[in-house]
């Protein structure tokens, strides 16, 4: 397989990140479950956002999970009836994309308490479609800190502003980055990683709780996800 970083760039350029990052998170989930004690459980949570042409003028169409349609003849009659009762009628066809974002949530039994979360940044998180989506994500990230939830953020996208905490600003010079936060008593321990396309993705040491350490090999999990759904064939060969 080619360098995974190069494949990630092509997936990003083809606007297929919404599909791939779920595959990658599922591989990370499997890796976590092999390392965690039985009282820990890892769930995949999703959120769907609508991106319209007003956001960035470049929208790729996608199919929703459930579609509802009706015959054009019926639609035409309805429009005719509506227009006859108004002084002006404006119609506009607006392309849009339904974009799904996924998060890994780690809970500990028996009280089902959320102890940690994994966020893999999407273009929407980084505000490439709308600044509102970016602010919404940052608010969600702040809520993790306020609740004392330990956190792993992975930014494997090359486009958009880095959403790093101030203490890790030096990592913004790298093409990609990841960082973890561990809350312990009155302190927060932060560890950051940065890498470029010609480098191997790091193995991240992440404490989901004090005394419970996991190792997440980003390179290996990305390779497994890429092979699972034959992503190299889908995105084609590098043009470089």
C-alpha positions as CSV (number, residue, x, y, z in Angstrom):
1,X,0.0,0.0,0.0
2,X,1.1,3.6,-0.7
3,X,1.9,5.9,2.2
4,X,-1.4,6.2,4.2
5,X,-1.0,10.0,4.5
6,X,-1.1,10.3,0.7
7,X,-4.3,8.3,0.5
8,X,-5.9,10.4,3.2
9,X,-5.1,13.5,1.2
10,X,-6.8,12.0,-1.9
11,X,-9.8,11.0,0.1
12,X,-10.0,14.5,1.5
13,X,-9.7,16.0,-2.0
14,X,-12.4,13.7,-3.4
15,X,-14.7,14.9,-0.6
16,X,-15.1,11.4,0.7
17,X,-13.9,12.0,4.3
18,X,-17.4,11.6,5.8
19,X,-17.3,8.0,4.7
20,X,-13.7,7.1,5.5
21,X,-13.4,8.6,8.9
22,X,-16.1,6.3,10.2
23,X,-14.1,3.3,8.9
24,X,-11.1,4.6,10.7
25,X,-12.9,5.2,14.0
26,X,-14.3,1.7,13.9
27,X,-10.7,0.3,13.7
28,X,-9.6,2.5,16.6
29,X,-12.6,1.3,18.5
30,X,-11.6,-2.4,17.9
31,X,-8.1,-1.6,19.1
32,X,-9.3,0.1,22.2
33,X,-11.6,-2.8,23.1
34,X,-8.7,-5.2,23.0
35,X,-6.8,-3.2,25.6
36,X,-9.5,-2.1,28.0
37,X,-10.8,-3.9,31.1
38,X,-14.3,-5.5,30.8
39,X,-16.1,-2.6,32.6
40,X,-15.3,-0.2,29.7
41,X,-17.5,0.0,26.6
42,X,-16.9,2.0,23.4
43,X,-19.8,3.4,21.4
44,X,-20.0,5.1,18.0
45,X,-22.2,8.2,18.1
46,X,-23.2,10.1,15.0
47,X,-24.5,13.5,14.1
48,X,-25.7,14.7,10.7
49,X,-25.3,18.3,9.5
50,X,-26.7,19.8,6.3
51,X,-24.2,21.8,4.2
52,X,-25.8,24.2,1.6
53,X,-24.3,26.0,-1.3
54,X,-24.4,29.2,0.7
55,X,-21.7,27.8,2.9
56,X,-18.8,27.4,0.4
57,X,-20.3,27.2,-3.1
58,X,-18.9,23.7,-3.6
59,X,-21.3,21.0,-2.6
60,X,-21.2,17.4,-3.5
61,X,-24.5,15.6,-3.6
62,X,-25.0,12.5,-1.4
63,X,-28.0,10.2,-0.8
64,X,-29.8,10.3,2.5
65,X,-30.7,7.2,4.5
66,X,-34.4,7.7,3.8
67,X,-35.8,9.5,0.8
68,X,-39.4,10.7,0.2
69,X,-40.5,11.6,-3.3
70,X,-43.7,12.5,-5.2
71,X,-44.7,12.8,-8.8
72,X,-43.7,16.0,-10.6
73,X,-47.3,16.5,-11.9
74,X,-48.6,16.8,-8.4
75,X,-45.8,19.3,-7.5
76,X,-46.6,21.5,-10.6
77,X,-50.3,21.7,-9.6
78,X,-49.4,22.7,-6.1
79,X,-47.1,25.5,-7.3
80,X,-49.7,26.8,-9.6
81,X,-52.3,27.0,-6.8
82,X,-49.8,28.8,-4.5
83,X,-48.7,31.3,-7.1
84,X,-52.2,32.4,-7.9
85,X,-52.7,33.5,-4.3
86,X,-49.5,35.5,-3.9
87,X,-48.2,38.7,-5.4
88,X,-44.7,37.3,-6.0
89,X,-43.3,33.8,-6.2
90,X,-39.6,33.0,-6.0
91,X,-38.2,29.5,-6.6
92,X,-34.6,28.3,-6.2
93,X,-33.0,24.9,-6.4
94,X,-30.3,24.7,-3.8
95,X,-27.9,21.8,-3.9
96,X,-26.9,20.4,-0.5
97,X,-24.9,17.7,1.2
98,X,-25.8,15.7,4.3
99,X,-22.6,15.2,6.2
100,X,-22.3,12.7,9.0
101,X,-19.8,13.2,11.9
102,X,-18.8,10.4,14.2
103,X,-17.5,10.3,17.8
104,X,-16.2,7.4,19.9
105,X,-17.7,7.6,23.5
106,X,-16.1,5.5,26.2
107,X,-18.4,4.5,29.2
108,X,-17.6,2.7,32.4
109,X,-20.1,0.3,34.0
110,X,-21.9,-0.3,36.2
111,X,-23.1,3.4,36.2
112,X,-22.6,3.9,32.5
113,X,-20.5,7.0,33.1
114,X,-18.9,8.7,30.2
115,X,-15.1,8.8,30.9
116,X,-13.5,9.6,27.6
117,X,-14.2,10.6,24.0
118,X,-12.4,10.4,20.6
119,X,-13.1,13.1,18.0
120,X,-11.7,12.7,14.5
121,X,-12.1,16.2,12.9
122,X,-14.2,16.6,9.8
123,X,-14.3,19.5,7.4
124,X,-17.5,20.7,9.2
125,X,-15.7,20.6,12.6
126,X,-13.0,22.9,11.1
127,X,-15.5,25.4,9.7
128,X,-14.7,24.7,6.1
129,X,-18.5,24.9,5.3
130,X,-19.7,27.2,8.0
131,X,-18.1,29.1,10.9
132,X,-21.2,28.1,13.0
133,X,-20.3,24.4,12.7
134,X,-16.8,25.2,13.9
135,X,-18.1,27.2,16.9
136,X,-20.5,24.3,17.7
137,X,-17.6,21.8,17.7
138,X,-15.4,24.0,19.9
139,X,-18.3,24.4,22.4
140,X,-18.7,20.6,22.4
141,X,-15.0,20.2,23.1
142,X,-15.1,22.7,25.9
143,X,-18.0,20.7,27.4
144,X,-15.7,17.7,27.6
145,X,-13.2,19.7,29.6
146,X,-15.9,21.1,31.9
147,X,-17.2,17.6,32.7
148,X,-13.7,16.2,33.3
149,X,-14.0,13.8,30.3
150,X,-10.7,12.7,29.0
151,X,-10.2,13.4,25.3
152,X,-8.4,12.4,22.1
153,X,-8.6,14.7,19.1
154,X,-7.3,13.6,15.7
155,X,-6.9,16.1,12.9
156,X,-5.8,14.1,9.8
157,X,-7.0,16.8,7.4
158,X,-4.7,19.1,5.6
159,X,-7.2,21.8,4.9
160,X,-8.5,24.3,7.4
161,X,-7.3,26.0,10.5
162,X,-5.7,23.9,13.3
163,X,-8.0,23.8,16.4
164,X,-5.2,23.2,18.8
165,X,-5.1,24.4,22.4
166,X,-2.8,27.3,23.0
167,X,-0.2,25.1,24.8
168,X,0.2,23.1,21.6
169,X,0.3,25.9,19.0
170,X,3.8,24.8,17.9
171,X,2.2,21.7,16.3
172,X,0.3,23.9,13.8
173,X,3.4,23.9,11.6
174,X,2.8,20.2,10.9
175,X,0.4,19.0,8.2
176,X,-1.5,16.8,10.6
177,X,-1.8,16.5,14.4
178,X,-3.4,14.7,17.4
179,X,-3.6,15.5,21.1
180,X,-4.9,14.0,24.3
181,X,-6.1,15.5,27.5
182,X,-6.2,13.7,30.9
183,X,-8.1,15.3,33.8
184,X,-6.6,14.3,37.2
185,X,-7.8,16.1,40.3
186,X,-7.3,19.8,39.7
187,X,-4.9,19.4,36.7
188,X,-5.2,18.7,33.0
189,X,-2.3,16.8,31.3
190,X,-2.0,17.5,27.6
191,X,0.2,15.6,25.1
192,X,0.4,16.5,21.4
193,X,1.7,14.9,18.3
194,X,2.5,16.4,14.9
195,X,3.5,14.7,11.6
196,X,3.9,15.4,7.9
197,X,2.9,13.4,4.8
198,X,6.4,11.8,4.5
199,X,6.4,10.6,8.1
200,X,4.8,7.6,9.8
201,X,1.7,8.4,11.8
202,X,2.4,8.2,15.5
203,X,1.4,5.6,18.1
204,X,-0.6,7.7,20.7
205,X,-0.3,6.9,24.4
206,X,-3.7,7.8,25.9
207,X,-4.9,7.5,29.4
208,X,-8.6,7.3,29.3
209,X,-8.6,7.5,33.1
210,X,-5.8,7.7,35.7
211,X,-4.0,4.3,35.7
212,X,-5.8,3.1,32.5
213,X,-3.5,3.5,29.6
214,X,-4.1,2.6,25.9
215,X,-1.9,2.7,22.8
216,X,-3.5,3.8,19.6
217,X,-1.4,3.1,16.4
218,X,-2.8,5.7,14.0
219,X,-0.7,4.3,11.1
220,X,-1.8,0.7,11.5
221,X,-5.5,1.4,12.1
222,X,-5.5,3.7,9.1
223,X,-4.0,1.0,6.9
224,X,-6.5,-1.5,8.1
225,X,-9.4,0.8,7.4
226,X,-8.0,1.7,3.9
227,X,-7.7,-2.0,3.0
228,X,-11.0,-3.0,4.4
229,X,-13.1,-1.1,1.9
230,X,-10.5,-1.0,-0.8
231,X,-10.0,2.8,-0.6
232,X,-6.8,2.8,-2.7
233,X,-8.8,1.5,-5.7
234,X,-11.6,4.0,-5.0
235,X,-9.5,7.2,-4.9
236,X,-7.1,6.1,-7.6
237,X,-3.4,6.5,-8.0
238,X,-1.5,9.6,-6.9
239,X,-1.1,12.3,-9.6
240,X,2.3,13.4,-8.2
